[in-house]
Amino acid sequence: MEDLKTNIENLCKKCELLNEFCDLQIPKNTIKIELKELRKKAEDVANLLEETRELYEVQLPQLKIRFQEIIEKMKNQHLTVMDLLLEVRKKKNSTLAKPTESNLVTPLKQNFSKMLLSEYVNSPFVKQKTQPKQIYFINFELEINPADFELIPKYVKGRETLFELQRFLDDIVIPCFNEKYQLVHKKREGVKNNTEFNLWKLYKAQTVLFPNENFIAQDEIAKKMNKQKLDRNSLSKLAMLRHLGVLQMEHKEQNVFFIWIPKV
C-alpha cells in the first residue's frame, strides 16, 4: 500500500513537470495545439491521481481496522476448533481406558495397558521377552493447551498449527519415550535378541548422563521418522515443545538429548 502511495505522488510530480514544460513551449506555433491538448490531458490525469490519493488516505485506515477484525475472528475460530479437537481426543482416550463389560469378563482381549513407570519397573513385564500388550506410560501423556500454543512467538511457530504439533508429540516424541523406557527398565532375561541387547546396553550407559531424568536422543527421533537426520520442520516442532516447557534440550557426548519435563 505504501508503494502505491509513492507511485501516485511520483506521477503527480511528473504531471507538474509536464505542465511547466508546456508553459515554456506553447509560444512555438508549430507545436502549440498539440501541447495544449497534452497539457489538458496531463491536468485530467493529475486530477484523477489526486482523487485516487484522497480515496487511498480515507479507505486505508478503514481497511486496516477491518483486517484486524478478521484476523482476531480467525484466531478465535482456530482456538474454538482446537478446543473441540482436544475434547474429542480426551473422550476417545477415556473411552479406551474405561473398562467395559466385555473386557472385564475377558481382560486378556485388551491389547494395551496404561501405567506409571514406577508400576512398570515392579511388574512382570520387565522379565518378559514378548509383551502380551502394548504399554503406554502415563508419565508421558500430554495435551497441549491452545492458550499456551498461542503464546509461542511467531518466529518460532511459523505456520505450524496446534493440531500438527500435537500429532508430532503423540506420533513421534511420546512413542520414542515409551519404547525407550520399556527397554531401559527390562531385566537382562527380558531382552529378546542381540540387537535389542546392544540397544539396552547403550540406554543403560546413557542413564548416567542425566540421573533421575527421562530423556531421548535426537537421533532416536530421526530413526522413529525413518530419517538420517531431522529436517527443519521437525526441529521447529521440537523448538516449540521446548518453548512450551515439555522438553529441555541438552548437549552431551557430541549428541543432542531432549529431557521430558514432568508437569507438577
Buried (B, 14 or more C-beta within 10 A) or exposed (E): EEEEBEEBEEBBEBBEEBBEBBEEBBEEEEEEEEBEEBBEEBBEBBEEBEEBBEEBEEEBEEEEEEEEEEEEEEEEEBBEBBBEBBEEEEEEBEEEEEEEEEEEEEEEEBEEBBBEBEEBBEBEBBEBEEEEEEBBBEBBEBBBBBEEBEEBEEEEBBEBEBBEBBEBBBEBBBBBBBBBBBBBBBEEEBBBEEEBBEBBEEBEEBEEBBEEBBBBBBBBBBEBBEEEEBEEEBBBBBBBBBBBEBBBBBEEEEEBBBBBBEEE
